[in-house]
Amino acid sequence: MRIYIDGVKEHTELMNNDNIDLVFEHLKRIGQCESRSAFSREWLGREESYYRGIQARGHKASVEAQVNLVAKLRSLGMKFTRSEFPLLIKLGDIYLRLYGECLDALLNSAQSDAMNSDCADDRVQR
């Protein structure tokens, strides 16, 4: 199934599930990433087989890999939006939009984990 960034409802749902597949597919579609191996290395800061491995096992990306992705999207987005070239500015806007959505998903996940941990601590103390 191919997912496009333009499908906002589906996009938000996937990001809320900590799914980075959408980011990979979008980067691939706009010609910014050619393979899962390149995505692992260049965007997630991991070894070549990392992304394929988590997909095959049905795991979500580690927090570190998600932070690497968010940082790269923000860094390139900021640089490109300062360009004098309209195509780079447009690409920068896309990166910054993806950055915001990835960061929201990451923070929501962290908040949910913290709340679940607090609830577990309360049960143990009783």
C-alpha positions in Angstrom: 0.0 0.0 0.0 1.4 3.4 -1.0 0.6 6.3 1.3 0.9 9.9 0.3 1.5 12.9 2.5 -1.5 14.6 0.9 -3.9 12.1 2.7 -3.8 14.1 6.0 -6.2 11.9 7.9 -4.2 8.7 7.1 -1.0 10.6 7.6 -1.9 11.7 11.1 -3.2 8.3 12.1 0.1 6.6 11.0 2.3 9.2 12.7 0.3 8.8 16.0 1.1 5.0 15.8 4.8 5.9 15.7 5.0 4.7 12.1 7.9 6.1 10.1 6.9 4.3 7.0 5.0 7.3 5.8 8.1 9.5 6.1 10.1 6.9 4.1 7.4 6.6 1.4 7.1 10.4 1.1 10.9 11.0 0.9 11.1 8.2 -1.7 8.2 9.7 -3.7 9.8 13.1 -3.9 13.2 11.7 -4.8 15.0 12.3 -1.5 15.6 8.7 -0.5 16.1 5.8 -2.9 16.0 2.7 -0.6 15.4 1.4 2.8 19.1 1.0 3.3 19.7 4.7 2.5 16.8 5.7 4.8 18.4 3.7 7.6 21.8 5.2 7.1 21.0 8.8 6.1 17.8 9.6 7.9 17.7 7.3 10.9 21.4 7.2 11.6 21.5 3.4 11.8 23.1 0.5 9.9 21.7 -0.4 6.5 19.5 -3.2 7.6 17.9 -1.4 10.5 14.7 -0.2 8.8 14.1 -3.4 6.9 14.6 -5.3 10.2 12.0 -3.3 12.2 9.5 -3.6 9.3 10.0 -7.3 9.0 9.5 -7.8 12.8 6.7 -5.3 13.1 8.6 -3.2 15.6 8.6 0.5 15.8 11.8 2.6 15.4 13.8 3.2 18.5 13.5 6.6 20.2 17.1 7.3 19.1 16.3 6.6 15.5 13.2 8.8 15.7 15.2 11.6 17.2 17.8 11.3 14.5 15.0 11.5 11.9 13.4 14.5 13.5 16.8 16.3 13.8 17.7 15.7 10.2 14.3 16.9 8.9 14.5 20.0 11.0 18.1 20.8 10.1 17.6 20.4 6.3 14.2 22.1 6.5 15.7 25.2 8.1 18.6 25.3 5.7 16.5 24.8 2.6 13.8 27.4 3.5 16.6 30.0 3.7 17.6 29.3 0.1 17.0 31.7 -2.8 15.8 28.8 -5.0 12.1 28.1 -5.0 12.4 24.4 -5.3 14.7 24.2 -2.3 12.3 26.4 -0.3 9.4 24.1 -1.2 11.4 21.0 -0.2 12.4 22.7 3.1 8.7 23.4 3.8 8.0 19.7 3.3 10.8 18.7 5.6 9.6 21.1 8.3 6.0 19.8 8.0 7.3 16.2 8.4 9.5 17.3 11.2 6.6 18.8 13.1 4.4 15.7 12.7 7.2 13.4 13.6 8.1 15.4 16.7 4.4 15.5 17.8 4.2 11.7 17.4 7.4 11.3 19.4 6.3 13.6 22.2 2.8 12.0 22.3 4.4 8.6 22.6 6.8 9.7 25.4 3.9 11.3 27.3 1.8 8.1 26.9 4.7 6.0 28.1 5.2 8.3 31.1 1.5 8.2 32.0 1.5 4.4 31.8 4.6 4.3 34.0 3.0 6.6 36.6 -0.1 4.4 36.7 2.0 1.3 37.2 3.9 3.0 40.0 0.6 3.9 41.7 -0.6 0.3 41.5 2.7 -1.0 43.0 2.6 1.5 45.9 -1.0 0.5 46.9 
